[in-house]
Amino acid sequence: MRSVSANLPKAVIAHGGGPTAVLNSSLAGAVTAAREHCSALYASRFGLGGILTSEMPDLLQIPPARIAEIAQSPGSAIHSSRRKLTEDDFAAILRELRRQDIRAVFYTGGNGSMQTALDLLGHARNADYDLQVVGIPKTIDNDLLVTHHTPGYASTAYFFACAARDVGEDCRSLPSPICILETLGRNAGWIVAATSLARKHPDDPPHIICFPEHPRSLDAIAADVEAVYRRLGYVVIAVCEGQLDERGTPFGAELDRPDSAVHKLASNLGHTLARRLTEKLGLRARAEKPGLLGRSCGPFARPRDRAEAFDCGFAAVVAASEGHSGVMVALDQDGGPFLTPLDSVARQERLLPRHWIVPAGNNVTPAFTAYAAPLTGDVPGYTHL
């Protein structure tokens, strides 16, 4: 058993929202730091709700070698959750934390999770319970404010850049007139923009990129498609799952959870757009949707992304040991961690800057490439005859 000092606090860590290819590296970073700064680091399984069910194994009892192996795996070793906590949930969580004398909570997630962390801290203060809450950034969407980039983004960006490259090779070999690559991304175009990193030569796919920050009509997209098709004989379009037309609708696609302001999303946008383009242009169109494969595909995890995820988890525990609370770890341009208040990131969304999208709304500007390429590293191209 691990020997600990009696004056070290007990802590708990939980994950919120979708997993990533490097989320477990953040977990490993927190565990590594906690071995020096905590008497226990409990894992709240399936989000903060695990505290309510007491499903909280002590991660410090797991051998370091196994934690190191877990750090290399995608997904979430302690599971995650999108459950919206109620007032009763917060009260019950605080009762359990008080009962076990747990004094620090580390919560990994995006802007919604940081709001939950901020709410937990507020409830603790109202209940006069001395609790430190520190956020660890995690989202493939890259839409957190303040931080230069988020752990998980670069790996997913690299995956979809490679997908655009390889779909392009297929279409170049046996031309399918129109191929739509549907990427992840609801309101922010960071991921779909990254498909541009696949280009090594003029006319390399994707030929057209659509951005949720720039709604486009079917007519506008069709005009772009026709122009590329006349020149090359095939077209690859990159579009994210949250793309809307000029009327603010997903081109007639079916909506999943249509009554939810947060989670409403087209369930078949790529296929719907392909069908509409076929009807309009008389050209065969198909859609490819890697979906969750792009979010947690382990072999595509970028070394820098994994290292920075580890550093964020480590820095969160160190921050708590230094007395910080109500903060989230953020990253600067070079990947160095710093702290920012939770209320600077909670429930706020950073969209792709408009000046990183060409005025026509169908491509990125060089400013995006200068931002993203150092994060993903080089996307290798192929040699052609």
N, C-alpha and C positions, 0 to 999 in steps of 0.2 A: 504494500500500500504506500501511497505517496505521503511523505512527511511534510507538514505545513506549519507555518507560524500561526499562533492563535489570533494575532491581531490583523491578519489579512481578511478582507471582506469576501463574502460569497456573491457570485454574480450569475446571470443567466443570459443566454444568447438565443435569438430567434431569427428566422428568415420570413420575409413577407413578399408576396408577388411571385412572378415567374422566375424559375432558376436560370442559370447561365452555364457556360462552359468553364467558368473560373470561380463560381461562388464558393465552392469548397476550399479554394485557396484562401479566401477571406476568413473562413471558419478556422483553417489551420493557423493563420496568422494570429487570430484572437486566442486560440488555445496556447500557442507558443508563448505569447506575452503573459497570459494568465498563469502559467506555471510559476512565474516570478512575482505576480502581483495579486493573485486571488487564492483563497483557500479552497474554492470550488468554482467551477464554471459549468453550470447546468445547461443542457440543451433543451429548450422548449420545443418539443416536436410538433410539427404542423402549425408553425406560427406561434404567436403569443397565447393562443388557445391551449397550448400544451401545459401552460401553468395551471389552467383550470382543472385539468385531468391528472396533474402531477406526473405527466409523462416527461420526466426530466432526468435523464442519466447525467452523471458527472463526467464531462469530457476529460477532465484531468486524470481520471483513472484509466484512460486508454493510452497504451504505450505510444511514445512519440513516433516510432517507425510506422505504426498504423495510421496515425494522423497524417504523416507525410505522404502515404499512399493515397489516402482519401483526398488530399489536396490536388491530386492529379486527375481526379474523376469529375465528370460533368454532373449537372443536376445539383440536388441538395441532399447531403447525407443525413441532415436532421429534418428534412421535408420542409414544406412551406405552406402558405395559406393565403387566400384572398378574403377570408372571412372579415366582415365588418363588425367590429366590436361595439357592443351596446354599453350604456351607462352601467347596467348591472354587471356586464363582463369586466369592466374596468374596476368596479368595486370588489368583485370576487378575486381578480388578479392581485389587487393590493392586499387583500386579506391573506392570500397565500404567500405573497412576498414577505409580509410582516411576520407571518407564522414561522417562516423558515429563516427570517432575518437576512434576506437577500437584499443587498444595498446597491446593486448596479445592474442595469439592463442594457444589453447591446442589441440593436435592432438593425438588420440588414435589409435594404430595399430601395425603392425609388421615391418619387415625391409623395405618393399616397402613404407609403410606409413611414416616411418621415413625419407626416401629419399624425399618424397613429402614435409614433414615439413622442411627439409633442403633446398630444392629448394625454398619454399616460403620465408624463411628467406633471402636467397640470392637475390631474386627479391626485397624484401623490402629494403635491403641495397643498391642495385643498384638504386632504386627509391628514396633513401634518406628519407625513412620513418622509424621512430623509432618504431620497432615492436619486441616484445618478443615472441619467439616460443619455446614451451616446449612440448616434446613428452611424452606420457603415454603408457607404454608397454601393448600389448594385442596380443596374438596369441596362439592358441591351439597347433601349431606346435612346440613350444618351441625352435625355431631356431634363436633367437636373440643372438648376441654376447654380451659379457660383463656381462649381468645379469645372475645370477645363474639359474633362471627359470622365466617363464613368467606367468602372470595371465591368466587363462583360460586353461592352460595345465593340471594341476592336476585334474580338474573336468572331462575333456575329457579322460584323462588316466584312471581314476577310472571307468568311464562308460565302456570303452572297456575291462578293466580287468574283470568287472562284466559280460559283454557280453560273453567273452571267458569262464568264469566259468559256466554260465548258458547254453550256447550252448553245453559245454562239458557234463553237466548233461543230456541234452536231448539225445545226441549221446551215452552216456553211457547206457541210459535206453532202447533205441531202436536203436541199432547200425546202423548208416548210414556210410558205409565204409570210405568215405572221406568227411569232411566238411571243407570248407574254410571260415574263418572269414576275410572279407575285412575291414580294418580300414582306417581312414582318414590319410593323410600324403603324400606329394608329393616327396620331395627329402631327407627328414630327417626322421629317424626311431624312434623318441622319443615316438610316440603314439603306434606303433605296439610293441615296446619293452615292453611297460607297460602291455601288456596282460600277461606277465610272472608273474605279481603280483597275478594272480588268483590261482597259484599253492600252495597247502597246503600239498599234499601228493605225493609220487613218482608216476609217470605216470599220474599226473593230466594234463589236457589240459591247454594251447595249447602244443602239442607235438613238433611242428616245428614252428619256427618264421623266417620269411624272412625280410631282411632289404634293403631299397633302397641304402644304402651305400655299399652293398655287392651284386652286381648282381649275379644271379644264373641261371644255365641252367635248362631246363626242365628235363633233364636226372638226374641232381643232386637232384632236388626236388623229383622226382619220386623214386629215390633210398632211400631217407629218408622215404618217405611215405610207401614204401613196407616193410622196416625194422620195422617200428612202427606197421603197420597193422598185420604183422605176429605174433607180440608179444601180441597185445591187441585186435585185431579184429576191430578196428576203429581208425581214425586219425583226429585230429583237427589241422588245419594249420592257423596261423595268418599271413596275408600278407597285406601290405598297398597298397593303390590305385596307388602309384607311382613306384611300384616294376618293375624292368626291368630284362631281361635275359642277358646272357653273351654277346650278340650282341648289347645290348643297346636298345632293343625293348620290348614292353609289351606283349610278348608271342603271338603276333598276334591279340591283342585286338584292338577294334576301338578307334581312338583318337578323343577327343573333342578339338576343336580349334587347329588343327595340325600345323597351321602356326604361332602360338604364342610361342616364346621362353620361356615366363614366365608362361603361363596358359595351355600349351599343357599337356594333361593328358588322360590316358585311361578311357573310360567311362564304361567299363564292364570287368575290369581286373579279378575280382574274378570268374565270370562266365566263362570267356575264359579259365582261368587256370584250372578250374574244368573240362571243356570239354576236354582239352588237356590231363589231367591226366587219365580221363576215357578211352580215345582212346589208351593211352600208356599202362595202367595197366589192363584194362578190369574190373575196379572196379567202382561202381557208386559213383559219386562225386556231391556235391551241394555246392552252395556259399550263404553266408548270408552277406548282406551289410546294416548295420544300417545307414550309411551315415550321413546326417545332424542331425539326431537324436542324434548322439554322440557329436555334436558340441554345441548344445543349449538345452540339456535335464536338466531342472531345478532341479528335485529331486536328481540328481547325483552331484550337485555342492558341492564341499568340503568346510567346514567351514573355513579352513586356506586360501584356494584360494580366497574365497569371501572377507575375511578380508584384505588380501594383495592387492586385486584389489582396494578396498576402499582406502587403505593407499597410493597407487600409484597416484590415482586421487587427493587426498588431498595434497600429497607432491608436485605435479606439480604446483598447485596454490601457495603454500607457496614459492616454488623456484622462481616463477615469481615475487612474492611480495618482494623477497630479491634481485631482480635485475638480476637473471640468465636468460639466453636465449641461444638458440642453443644447448640445452641439452635434454636428456631423463632420466626419472626416471628409475633406475634399482633396482634389489633386490639382497641382499647378501644371503648366505646360510641359515641364520635364518629368512629371510623375511624382513630384515631391508632395507628401501629405501636409495639410494644414487644416485648421478647424474653422467652421463657419456655424453661426447660430441655426438651430433647427428651423426657426421661423423664416429664415432666408431662402429655404428650399421647399418647405412643406406645401403640398398642393399647388405648386407653381410649375409651369411647364416652359422649357426652353425650346423654341422652335429653331429650325435651320434658318440662319440669317438670310433675309431676302436678297441681299447683294451677293450671296453665294449661289443664286439661281439666275440663269440668264433671263432677260426680259420676256422671252417667248415662253418660258416656263417648261422647257423640255430638255434642259441640260444643266450641269453645274458650271461654275466659273473656276478659274485656277485657284482662287482663294480656298475653296473647299479641298482641293487636292493637297494644297500646302498644309492644311490642318490635319487631314485624315491619314495621309501616306506615312508619316512617322509613327502613327499609332499601330497600324496594321503591318507595317513592313512591306516589302515588295511583293506584289502579286505576279508570279512568274508568267511569262507569255509562252506561246508555242511557236515552233519554227514551221513555216509553210514552204511548199515547193514554189 
